């Protein structure tokens, strides 16, 4: 099984931040992930 680049804590923090109204594009730039990775 492939190891994830992000820890569970990082993933949860990103999802919680997305719930506060931050746009997907801003989150992707901030955390260095692609739009496809952050499919909300």
C-alpha positions as YAML, in Angstrom:
chain: A
units: angstrom
residues:
- id: 1
  name: UNK
  ca: [0.00, 0.00, 0.00]
- id: 2
  name: UNK
  ca: [1.30, 3.45, -0.94]
- id: 3
  name: UNK
  ca: [2.19, 5.80, 1.92]
- id: 4
  name: UNK
  ca: [0.23, 9.06, 2.01]
- id: 5
  name: UNK
  ca: [2.11, 12.35, 1.69]
- id: 6
  name: UNK
  ca: [-0.19, 13.94, 4.24]
- id: 7
  name: UNK
  ca: [-0.91, 12.90, 7.81]
- id: 8
  name: UNK
  ca: [-4.44, 12.32, 9.01]
- id: 9
  name: UNK
  ca: [-4.21, 15.50, 11.07]
- id: 10
  name: UNK
  ca: [-3.26, 17.56, 8.00]
- id: 11
  name: UNK
  ca: [-6.15, 16.14, 6.00]
- id: 12
  name: UNK
  ca: [-8.68, 16.85, 8.76]
- id: 13
  name: UNK
  ca: [-7.35, 20.39, 9.24]
- id: 14
  name: UNK
  ca: [-7.68, 21.09, 5.51]
- id: 15
  name: UNK
  ca: [-11.25, 19.77, 5.40]
- id: 16
  name: UNK
  ca: [-12.24, 21.80, 8.46]
- id: 17
  name: UNK
  ca: [-10.75, 24.91, 6.91]
- id: 18
  name: UNK
  ca: [-12.77, 24.28, 3.76]
- id: 19
  name: UNK
  ca: [-15.94, 24.20, 5.86]
- id: 20
  name: UNK
  ca: [-15.24, 27.74, 7.09]
- id: 21
  name: UNK
  ca: [-15.69, 29.11, 3.59]
- id: 22
  name: UNK
  ca: [-12.15, 29.13, 2.22]
- id: 23
  name: UNK
  ca: [-12.22, 28.45, -1.51]
- id: 24
  name: UNK
  ca: [-10.79, 25.27, -2.96]
- id: 25
  name: UNK
  ca: [-8.28, 27.23, -5.04]
- id: 26
  name: UNK
  ca: [-6.94, 29.04, -1.95]
- id: 27
  name: UNK
  ca: [-6.58, 25.78, -0.02]
- id: 28
  name: UNK
  ca: [-4.76, 24.12, -2.91]
- id: 29
  name: UNK
  ca: [-2.27, 26.96, -3.16]
- id: 30
  name: UNK
  ca: [-1.77, 27.11, 0.62]
- id: 31
  name: UNK
  ca: [-1.13, 23.39, 1.09]
- id: 32
  name: UNK
  ca: [0.43, 22.58, -2.28]
- id: 33
  name: UNK
  ca: [-2.15, 20.06, -3.43]
- id: 34
  name: UNK
  ca: [-4.07, 19.71, -6.68]
- id: 35
  name: UNK
  ca: [-7.75, 20.43, -7.18]
- id: 36
  name: UNK
  ca: [-8.31, 16.75, -7.90]
- id: 37
  name: UNK
  ca: [-6.78, 15.78, -4.57]
- id: 38
  name: UNK
  ca: [-9.05, 18.20, -2.72]
- id: 39
  name: UNK
  ca: [-12.34, 17.12, -4.21]
- id: 40
  name: UNK
  ca: [-14.98, 18.55, -1.87]
...
